[in-house]
Amino acid sequence: PEYIYRHSWRVGDLVMWDNCAVQHLASFDYAPPLRRHMERTTVEGSTPY
């Protein structure tokens, strides 16, 4: 793909993206016992397009 963002995780990192504008795939390249903590936030409002 032409556009790829790959993040090297560090303690305290926060990554946000717009699911309407991207396709994403998680890569499981973090070493155990490290775990990723994910939460979903949805903002209600009118459709922008």
Backbone atoms as SQL, in Angstrom:
CREATE TABLE atoms (id INTEGER PRIMARY KEY, chain TEXT, resi INTEGER, resn TEXT, atom TEXT, x REAL, y REAL, z REAL);
INSERT INTO atoms VALUES
  (1, 'A', 1, 'PRO', 'N', 0.820, -1.204, 0.000),
  (2, 'A', 1, 'PRO', 'CA', 0.000, 0.000, 0.000),
  (3, 'A', 1, 'PRO', 'C', 0.863, 1.267, 0.000),
  (4, 'A', 2, 'GLU', 'N', 0.321, 2.312, -0.535),
  (5, 'A', 2, 'GLU', 'CA', 1.074, 3.557, -0.654),
  (6, 'A', 2, 'GLU', 'C', 1.226, 4.287, 0.684),
  (7, 'A', 3, 'TYR', 'N', 0.199, 4.251, 1.515),
  (8, 'A', 3, 'TYR', 'CA', 0.238, 4.973, 2.789),
  (9, 'A', 3, 'TYR', 'C', 0.096, 3.991, 3.942),
  (10, 'A', 4, 'ILE', 'N', 1.122, 3.902, 4.771),
  (11, 'A', 4, 'ILE', 'CA', 1.110, 3.011, 5.935),
  (12, 'A', 4, 'ILE', 'C', 1.653, 3.782, 7.129),
  (13, 'A', 5, 'TYR', 'N', 0.984, 3.651, 8.272),
  (14, 'A', 5, 'TYR', 'CA', 1.523, 4.190, 9.515),
  (15, 'A', 5, 'TYR', 'C', 1.754, 3.015, 10.435),
  (16, 'A', 6, 'ARG', 'N', 2.961, 2.830, 10.885),
  (17, 'A', 6, 'ARG', 'CA', 3.300, 1.747, 11.800),
  (18, 'A', 6, 'ARG', 'C', 3.836, 2.395, 13.070),
  (19, 'A', 7, 'HIS', 'N', 3.266, 2.038, 14.204),
  (20, 'A', 7, 'HIS', 'CA', 3.614, 2.679, 15.473),
  (21, 'A', 7, 'HIS', 'C', 4.466, 1.752, 16.321),
  (22, 'A', 8, 'SER', 'N', 5.562, 2.275, 16.860),
  (23, 'A', 8, 'SER', 'CA', 6.379, 1.547, 17.841),
  (24, 'A', 8, 'SER', 'C', 5.897, 1.980, 19.226),
  (25, 'A', 9, 'TRP', 'N', 5.166, 1.090, 19.874),
  (26, 'A', 9, 'TRP', 'CA', 4.495, 1.437, 21.128),
  (27, 'A', 9, 'TRP', 'C', 5.476, 1.653, 22.263),
  (28, 'A', 10, 'ARG', 'N', 5.196, 2.689, 23.064),
  (29, 'A', 10, 'ARG', 'CA', 5.917, 2.966, 24.299),
  (30, 'A', 10, 'ARG', 'C', 4.882, 3.252, 25.381),
  (31, 'A', 11, 'VAL', 'N', 5.271, 3.056, 26.630),
  (32, 'A', 11, 'VAL', 'CA', 4.361, 3.288, 27.749),
  (33, 'A', 11, 'VAL', 'C', 3.819, 4.712, 27.673),
  (34, 'A', 12, 'GLY', 'N', 2.503, 4.838, 27.785),
  (35, 'A', 12, 'GLY', 'CA', 1.860, 6.144, 27.776),
  (36, 'A', 12, 'GLY', 'C', 1.422, 6.627, 26.409),
  (37, 'A', 13, 'ASP', 'N', 1.710, 5.875, 25.347),
  (38, 'A', 13, 'ASP', 'CA', 1.315, 6.289, 23.997),
  (39, 'A', 13, 'ASP', 'C', -0.197, 6.227, 23.820),
  (40, 'A', 14, 'LEU', 'N', -0.704, 7.113, 22.998),
  (41, 'A', 14, 'LEU', 'CA', -2.114, 7.148, 22.629),
  (42, 'A', 14, 'LEU', 'C', -2.183, 7.390, 21.131),
  (43, 'A', 15, 'VAL', 'N', -2.874, 6.525, 20.418),
  (44, 'A', 15, 'VAL', 'CA', -3.035, 6.677, 18.973),
  (45, 'A', 15, 'VAL', 'C', -4.527, 6.747, 18.682),
  (46, 'A', 16, 'MET', 'N', -4.924, 7.703, 17.855),
  (47, 'A', 16, 'MET', 'CA', -6.331, 7.862, 17.483),
  (48, 'A', 16, 'MET', 'C', -6.433, 7.921, 15.971),
  (49, 'A', 17, 'TRP', 'N', -7.541, 7.416, 15.425),
  (50, 'A', 17, 'TRP', 'CA', -7.773, 7.491, 13.993),
  (51, 'A', 17, 'TRP', 'C', -9.267, 7.535, 13.729),
  (52, 'A', 18, 'ASP', 'N', -9.619, 7.918, 12.539),
  (53, 'A', 18, 'ASP', 'CA', -11.012, 8.006, 12.112),
  (54, 'A', 18, 'ASP', 'C', -11.341, 6.756, 11.306),
  (55, 'A', 19, 'ASN', 'N', -12.154, 5.869, 11.862),
  (56, 'A', 19, 'ASN', 'CA', -12.485, 4.618, 11.174),
  (57, 'A', 19, 'ASN', 'C', -13.215, 4.837, 9.856),
  (58, 'A', 20, 'CYS', 'N', -13.843, 5.997, 9.682),
  (59, 'A', 20, 'CYS', 'CA', -14.540, 6.278, 8.423),
  (60, 'A', 20, 'CYS', 'C', -13.557, 6.545, 7.293),
  (61, 'A', 21, 'ALA', 'N', -12.325, 6.859, 7.627),
  (62, 'A', 21, 'ALA', 'CA', -11.361, 7.277, 6.616),
  (63, 'A', 21, 'ALA', 'C', -10.203, 6.306, 6.420),
  (64, 'A', 22, 'VAL', 'N', -10.167, 5.220, 7.178),
  (65, 'A', 22, 'VAL', 'CA', -9.016, 4.316, 7.079),
  (66, 'A', 22, 'VAL', 'C', -9.464, 2.858, 7.056),
  (67, 'A', 23, 'GLN', 'N', -8.597, 2.038, 6.558),
  (68, 'A', 23, 'GLN', 'CA', -8.686, 0.598, 6.759),
  (69, 'A', 23, 'GLN', 'C', -7.525, 0.269, 7.680),
  (70, 'A', 24, 'HIS', 'N', -7.756, -0.571, 8.668),
  (71, 'A', 24, 'HIS', 'CA', -6.664, -0.862, 9.584),
  (72, 'A', 24, 'HIS', 'C', -6.591, -2.345, 9.901),
  (73, 'A', 25, 'LEU', 'N', -5.394, -2.760, 10.247),
  (74, 'A', 25, 'LEU', 'CA', -5.109, -4.142, 10.611),
  (75, 'A', 25, 'LEU', 'C', -4.096, -4.105, 11.739),
  (76, 'A', 26, 'ALA', 'N', -4.393, -4.747, 12.837),
  (77, 'A', 26, 'ALA', 'CA', -3.451, -4.775, 13.956),
  (78, 'A', 26, 'ALA', 'C', -2.383, -5.822, 13.699),
  (79, 'A', 27, 'SER', 'N', -1.155, -5.455, 13.945),
  (80, 'A', 27, 'SER', 'CA', -0.063, -6.428, 13.866),
  (81, 'A', 27, 'SER', 'C', 0.328, -6.790, 15.295),
  (82, 'A', 28, 'PHE', 'N', 0.504, -8.041, 15.535),
  (83, 'A', 28, 'PHE', 'CA', 0.792, -8.519, 16.887),
  (84, 'A', 28, 'PHE', 'C', 2.299, -8.654, 17.063),
  (85, 'A', 29, 'ASP', 'N', 3.000, -7.505, 17.030),
  (86, 'A', 29, 'ASP', 'CA', 4.453, -7.522, 17.111),
  (87, 'A', 29, 'ASP', 'C', 4.974, -6.995, 18.447),
  (88, 'A', 30, 'TYR', 'N', 4.129, -7.004, 19.464),
  (89, 'A', 30, 'TYR', 'CA', 4.570, -6.582, 20.784),
  (90, 'A', 30, 'TYR', 'C', 4.859, -7.831, 21.608),
  (91, 'A', 31, 'ALA', 'N', 5.894, -7.743, 22.430),
  (92, 'A', 31, 'ALA', 'CA', 6.368, -8.920, 23.166),
  (93, 'A', 31, 'ALA', 'C', 5.543, -9.141, 24.435),
  (94, 'A', 32, 'PRO', 'N', 5.140, -10.409, 24.688),
  (95, 'A', 32, 'PRO', 'CA', 4.491, -10.716, 25.959),
  (96, 'A', 32, 'PRO', 'C', 5.464, -10.393, 27.088),
  (97, 'A', 33, 'PRO', 'N', 5.057, -9.962, 28.241),
  (98, 'A', 33, 'PRO', 'CA', 3.686, -9.885, 28.736),
  (99, 'A', 33, 'PRO', 'C', 3.013, -8.541, 28.451),
  (100, 'A', 34, 'LEU', 'N', 3.554, -7.739, 27.553),
  (101, 'A', 34, 'LEU', 'CA', 2.945, -6.448, 27.248),
  (102, 'A', 34, 'LEU', 'C', 1.578, -6.650, 26.603),
  (103, 'A', 35, 'ARG', 'N', 0.638, -5.822, 26.978),
  (104, 'A', 35, 'ARG', 'CA', -0.715, -5.906, 26.428),
  (105, 'A', 35, 'ARG', 'C', -1.123, -4.521, 25.962),
  (106, 'A', 36, 'ARG', 'N', -1.932, -4.477, 24.935),
  (107, 'A', 36, 'ARG', 'CA', -2.490, -3.203, 24.499),
  (108, 'A', 36, 'ARG', 'C', -3.853, -3.032, 25.146),
  (109, 'A', 37, 'HIS', 'N', -4.116, -1.840, 25.600),
  (110, 'A', 37, 'HIS', 'CA', -5.416, -1.517, 26.190),
  (111, 'A', 37, 'HIS', 'C', -6.133, -0.611, 25.206),
  (112, 'A', 38, 'MET', 'N', -7.289, -1.039, 24.741),
  (113, 'A', 38, 'MET', 'CA', -8.020, -0.251, 23.761),
  (114, 'A', 38, 'MET', 'C', -9.402, 0.100, 24.290),
  (115, 'A', 39, 'GLU', 'N', -9.822, 1.308, 24.004),
  (116, 'A', 39, 'GLU', 'CA', -11.174, 1.751, 24.311),
  (117, 'A', 39, 'GLU', 'C', -11.736, 2.423, 23.079),
  (118, 'A', 40, 'ARG', 'N', -13.033, 2.328, 22.911),
  (119, 'A', 40, 'ARG', 'CA', -13.688, 2.935, 21.757),
  (120, 'A', 40, 'ARG', 'C', -14.513, 4.128, 22.215),
  (121, 'A', 41, 'THR', 'N', -14.419, 5.199, 21.475),
  (122, 'A', 41, 'THR', 'CA', -15.226, 6.387, 21.728),
  (123, 'A', 41, 'THR', 'C', -15.985, 6.720, 20.459),
  (124, 'A', 42, 'THR', 'N', -17.283, 6.939, 20.574),
  (125, 'A', 42, 'THR', 'CA', -18.100, 7.307, 19.428),
  (126, 'A', 42, 'THR', 'C', -18.711, 8.676, 19.698),
  (127, 'A', 43, 'VAL', 'N', -18.569, 9.563, 18.742),
  (128, 'A', 43, 'VAL', 'CA', -19.124, 10.906, 18.866),
  (129, 'A', 43, 'VAL', 'C', -20.397, 10.968, 18.043),
  (130, 'A', 44, 'GLU', 'N', -21.493, 11.383, 18.671),
  (131, 'A', 44, 'GLU', 'CA', -22.775, 11.451, 17.978),
  (132, 'A', 44, 'GLU', 'C', -22.923, 12.806, 17.297),
  (133, 'A', 45, 'GLY', 'N', -23.459, 12.778, 16.116),
  (134, 'A', 45, 'GLY', 'CA', -23.689, 14.021, 15.396),
  (135, 'A', 45, 'GLY', 'C', -24.116, 13.721, 13.978),
  (136, 'A', 46, 'SER', 'N', -24.253, 14.756, 13.183),
  (137, 'A', 46, 'SER', 'CA', -24.661, 14.556, 11.796),
  (138, 'A', 46, 'SER', 'C', -23.492, 14.040, 10.965),
  (139, 'A', 47, 'THR', 'N', -23.812, 13.313, 9.914),
  (140, 'A', 47, 'THR', 'CA', -22.797, 12.776, 9.018),
  (141, 'A', 47, 'THR', 'C', -22.126, 13.921, 8.273),
  (142, 'A', 48, 'PRO', 'N', -20.777, 13.960, 8.276),
  (143, 'A', 48, 'PRO', 'CA', -20.094, 15.102, 7.671),
  (144, 'A', 48, 'PRO', 'C', -20.089, 15.108, 6.151),
  (145, 'A', 49, 'TYR', 'N', -20.528, 14.026, 5.525),
  (146, 'A', 49, 'TYR', 'CA', -20.513, 13.974, 4.054),
  (147, 'A', 49, 'TYR', 'C', -21.689, 13.199, 3.531);
